[in-house]
Every structure is written in structure tokens, then in C-alpha cells.
Amino acid sequence: MTPEFITGYFLEAIKTAIFLSAPMLMVGLLVGILVSIFQAATQINEMTLVFVPKMLAVALALLVFFPWMLRIISDFTSNNIMNMNMYIH
């Protein structure tokens, strides 16, 4: 294995991890911003007001994006299994 191969492999693994986490992180960020704007407008400083909507939004995003995420991780895993001989040498 060459250093370029190892770098490319880890780059692909990191890219896959980012693709898998991005939908939930983005939804959590957007909901957090919206709730913060609501709190600033109404001057309500309740900590659970931020936590509960974020949890629900991230759970909903997980349900919506799960088929896509499953396809991404399945493709990555099958690619690893098919190229196992190349990784061993």
C-alpha cells in the first residue's frame, strides 16, 4: 500500500462520515437558530425550549434521511469488501 492509497482511503472514509452526519447536524442547527430567534423575540429563557425541539427535529431528520444514509454506508461497505484483496497486499 502506498501513502497515496492510504490517504485516499481515509479521505473517502471521512467524506462518508461527513455525509452521514450532515443531515442531522444541519437540521439541528436550523432548529436551534429558529428557537433562539423565537426566544430572543419573546424573551423566554427556558433551557428545555431549545432541547426538546432539537431532539424532535433530529429524530425526524433521521427518519427522513435513513434510506439515503443506509445506501451510502452500504455502498462504502460493499466497496471495502469487494476491494479486500487490494487492501491486504
C-alpha positions in Angstrom: 0.0 0.0 0.0 1.3 3.4 -0.9 0.8 6.5 1.1 -1.4 7.9 -1.6 -3.7 4.9 -1.4 -4.0 5.2 2.4 -4.6 8.9 2.2 -7.3 8.4 -0.4 -8.9 5.6 1.6 -9.1 7.7 4.8 -10.3 10.7 2.8 -13.2 8.5 1.4 -14.0 7.3 5.0 -14.1 10.9 6.4 -16.2 12.0 3.5 -18.6 9.2 4.1 -18.8 10.1 7.8 -19.5 13.7 7.0 -22.2 12.7 4.5 -23.8 10.5 7.1 -23.8 13.2 9.9 -24.6 16.3 7.8 -28.4 16.0 7.6 -29.0 15.7 11.3 -26.4 18.4 12.1 -27.9 20.8 9.6 -31.5 20.2 10.9 -30.3 20.6 14.5 -28.5 23.8 13.6 -31.6 25.3 11.8 -34.0 24.4 14.5 -31.6 25.8 17.1 -31.4 29.1 15.3 -35.1 29.3 14.9 -35.7 28.6 18.5 -33.1 31.1 19.5 -34.8 33.8 17.4 -38.1 32.9 19.0 -36.6 33.1 22.5 -35.0 36.5 21.7 -38.2 37.8 20.3 -40.3 36.7 23.3 -37.6 37.0 26.0 -38.3 33.4 27.2 -35.1 31.9 28.7 -36.2 28.3 29.2 -33.4 25.8 28.6 -35.8 22.9 27.7 -37.4 25.1 25.0 -34.2 24.6 23.0 -33.5 21.0 23.8 -36.9 19.4 23.1 -37.5 20.8 19.6 -33.9 20.0 18.6 -34.3 16.4 19.7 -37.5 16.0 17.8 -36.2 17.6 14.7 -33.0 15.5 14.6 -35.1 12.3 15.2 -37.4 13.3 12.3 -34.4 14.1 10.1 -33.0 10.6 10.9 -36.3 9.0 9.9 -36.4 11.0 6.7 -32.8 10.6 5.6 -32.3 7.0 6.9 -32.8 5.3 3.5 -30.3 7.6 1.9 -27.8 7.1 4.8 -28.3 3.3 4.6 -27.5 3.4 0.8 -24.3 5.5 1.4 -23.0 3.2 4.2 -23.9 0.1 2.2 -22.0 1.3 -0.8 -19.0 2.2 1.3 -19.0 -1.2 3.0 -19.6 -3.2 -0.2 -16.8 -1.3 -1.8 -14.5 -2.2 1.1 -15.5 -5.9 0.9 -15.0 -6.1 -2.9 -11.6 -4.5 -2.7 -10.3 -6.5 0.3 -7.6 -8.2 -1.8 -6.2 -4.8 -2.7 -6.1 -3.7 0.9 -4.3 -6.8 2.1 -1.4 -6.5 -0.4 
